[in-house]
Amino acid sequence: MSEPEREVGDATRRTRLANERTYLAWWRTGLTALAVGIGIGRIVPGVSEVTEQWPYQVVGAGFGLLGVACIVIAHLRVRAVERAVDRGGFARLDTRLEQALLAVGVALGLASVLLVALVG
């Protein structure tokens, strides 16, 4: 195998390994969001003296949905990147998905701050 062929093969392997690491990072993010959802939605109201639990449950459910979404996105992304690598292309993350994740993250973050500052 010539040096350029070896470099292309090495680059492809590195790209596939990077894709795998990114897939696992999406999973870690999803699992973390699920854990935060359980913490906010169930644990915090149970150990604190709040009169209304529903705001915590709503925010917790939001984090839970975000966690599930991250796991689904992980699968879709790893497949899209693998297809792109197979054809020698690039799979960019959809801008609408980026914006949706940003909006959900900001909304859940602000809701969490409000829970701490106003409800607690």
C-alpha positions in Angstrom: 0.0 0.0 0.0 1.4 3.4 -1.0 1.8 6.2 1.6 -1.2 8.3 0.2 -3.5 5.2 0.4 -2.3 4.5 3.9 -3.0 8.1 4.9 -6.5 8.0 3.5 -7.2 4.7 5.3 -5.8 6.1 8.5 -8.0 9.2 8.2 -11.1 7.1 7.6 -10.3 5.0 10.7 -9.8 8.2 12.7 -13.0 9.7 11.4 -15.0 6.5 12.3 -13.4 6.4 15.8 -14.3 10.1 16.3 -17.8 9.4 15.2 -18.0 6.6 17.8 -16.7 8.9 20.5 -19.3 11.5 19.5 -22.0 8.9 19.5 -21.1 8.0 23.1 -21.0 11.7 24.0 -24.5 12.1 22.8 -25.5 9.1 24.9 -23.7 10.5 28.0 -25.5 13.8 27.5 -28.9 12.0 27.2 -28.3 9.9 30.3 -27.2 13.0 32.2 -30.4 14.8 31.1 -32.5 11.8 32.3 -30.7 11.9 35.7 -31.3 15.7 36.0 -34.9 15.1 35.2 -35.3 12.5 37.9 -33.5 14.8 40.3 -35.6 17.9 39.6 -38.9 16.1 39.1 -38.8 13.6 42.0 -35.9 14.0 44.4 -35.9 17.8 44.9 -39.6 18.1 45.8 -39.3 15.0 48.0 -36.5 16.4 50.1 -37.4 20.1 50.2 -40.4 21.8 51.7 -42.2 22.9 48.6 -46.0 23.2 48.6 -46.4 22.7 44.8 -44.6 19.8 43.2 -45.9 20.2 39.7 -43.4 22.9 38.5 -40.6 20.5 39.4 -42.3 17.6 37.7 -42.8 19.7 34.5 -39.2 20.8 34.4 -38.1 17.3 35.3 -40.2 15.8 32.5 -38.7 18.4 30.1 -35.2 17.2 31.0 -36.3 13.6 30.6 -37.6 14.3 27.1 -34.4 16.1 26.2 -32.5 13.0 27.4 -34.5 10.7 25.2 -34.1 13.1 22.2 -30.3 13.1 22.7 -30.3 9.3 22.5 -32.4 9.3 19.4 -30.2 12.0 17.8 -27.1 10.0 18.7 -28.4 7.1 16.6 -29.5 9.2 13.7 -26.2 11.1 13.7 -23.9 8.1 13.9 -25.7 6.6 10.9 -25.6 9.8 8.9 -21.9 10.3 9.5 -21.1 6.7 8.6 -23.0 7.0 5.3 -21.2 10.3 4.6 -17.8 8.7 5.3 -18.7 5.8 3.1 -19.3 8.1 0.2 -16.4 10.4 1.0 -18.6 13.3 2.1 -19.5 15.2 5.3 -22.7 15.1 7.3 -23.4 18.5 8.8 -25.7 18.7 11.8 -29.0 20.3 10.7 -29.2 23.9 11.6 -32.9 23.5 12.7 -31.8 20.7 15.1 -29.1 22.9 16.5 -31.6 25.8 17.0 -34.1 23.4 18.6 -31.6 22.0 21.1 -30.5 25.6 21.9 -34.1 26.7 22.5 -34.9 23.7 24.7 -31.6 24.0 26.6 -32.2 27.7 27.3 -35.9 27.1 28.3 -35.0 24.3 30.7 -32.1 26.3 32.1 -34.2 29.3 32.7 -37.0 27.2 34.2 -34.4 25.6 36.6 -33.2 29.0 37.6 -36.8 30.2 38.3 -37.4 27.1 40.4 -34.4 27.9 42.5 -35.0 31.6 42.7 -38.8 31.8 43.0 -40.5 28.5 43.9 -38.0 27.1 46.3 
